[in-house]
Amino acid sequence: MSGYQRPYAASGGLRLHLNEHTGGCSPRVLEALRRLDSLAAGLYPDYGNLAEQAAAWFGVKPDELALTNGLDEGILATCVLAFRGRASADAVIVEPAFDMYEVCVTAMTGAVRRVRMRPGLRFSADDVIAATGPETRVIFLNDPHNPSGTQLDYEDAARIARSAPGALVFYDEAYAEFAGRSFIPRALADHPNVIVGRTFAKCYGLAGLRLGALIAQPQRIAELTAVIPPYSVNAYAAAALRATLADREYVDAYISQSAASRELIYAFCREHQLAFWPSAANFVLIRVGDNVGAVTNALAARDVFVRDRSNEPGCDGCLRITAGRLDDTRAALAVFEEVLCAAR
Ligand SMILES: *Cc1c(COP(=O)(O)O)cnc(C)c1O
């Protein structure tokens, strides 16, 4: 049991391997953090109406949302809820998948039922339903999907949720802002077993402060709140979230830059005859080929960090690159170009 391996990257370079915001947080967040005094550090955080503000941001009611210490904690809380007190229970994970699903299931001594995506990384709801057993307590869905950037069909998601009323469906929307759509309204209206996960790490630029949210029907949120520590969002994160929610412009600007960056990356791939998956998120999965490890290392040697995903099922020869601010993407693609030319 090894847990999560933190990927390496030097701090100075162009970090395009963890789908972070390439420009960091909004300047207004920094101002808010600078205004905090010694008591802010010394006292337990006073959240005031923070959860209400976050709920309003997502268009839900306050009792339909719980804030978490990053979405990772939301995944862990979901697993605690699903697995506590159960001797034999399992989770369905569709691979390739975000690493923390398995880490948290394993931490709660759950077993993993693996479903491979079909060739070309196509999602199959039938395969997920077929893999679900009587002891299945959680089904993990991820939309847009990391690492392919592909989207789920909402009818498929609804069918899966209805097929397993005794399981929780963790609907991971870490990249939903980039896709411009959300399963939240359907989950709240029709699916008591669906928990939607959101994060402020990716398009809001708050990965270092650790902030996520779980959204579900009120009864479910009450159950989750009971297993989340009372002060898991710290005072700095709380202040940052308030400032972020008051600066929609900053987020919107990044979302449109990311969309334009994706187009640049697609054009680059076409020019170099590299296969790629059109993405609804802030990253693109590219099939570089057998030399993907050497290419990733050559990029890193020039301070451009991308993620070699070639060991993931269905991702042979692939790397994943973040589509952030346009200038960062242009700079990265210029280096990529040199590396590819040198390799040929
Ligand atoms: C980044 C990511 C998360 C975790 O977000 P944090 O808020 O940083 O914990 C969850 N799910 C997916 C698919 C992600 O890519």
The ligand as a Gaussian input file, in Angstrom:
#p B3LYP/6-31G(d) Opt

LIG

0 1
 C       -7.311000      18.025000      -8.798000
 C       -8.399000      17.045000      -8.686000
 C       -9.071000      16.828000      -7.470000
 C       -8.576000      17.338000      -6.136000
 O       -8.729000      18.643000      -5.899000
 P       -8.148000      19.297000      -4.564000
 O       -9.182000      20.308000      -4.240000
 O       -6.824000      19.879000      -4.921000
 O       -8.030000      18.262000      -3.486000
 C      -10.131000      15.942000      -7.458000
 N      -10.505000      15.291000      -8.573000
 C       -9.883000      15.456000      -9.741000
 C      -10.348000      14.701000     -10.923000
 C       -8.801000      16.324000      -9.844000
 O       -8.141000      16.421000     -10.994000

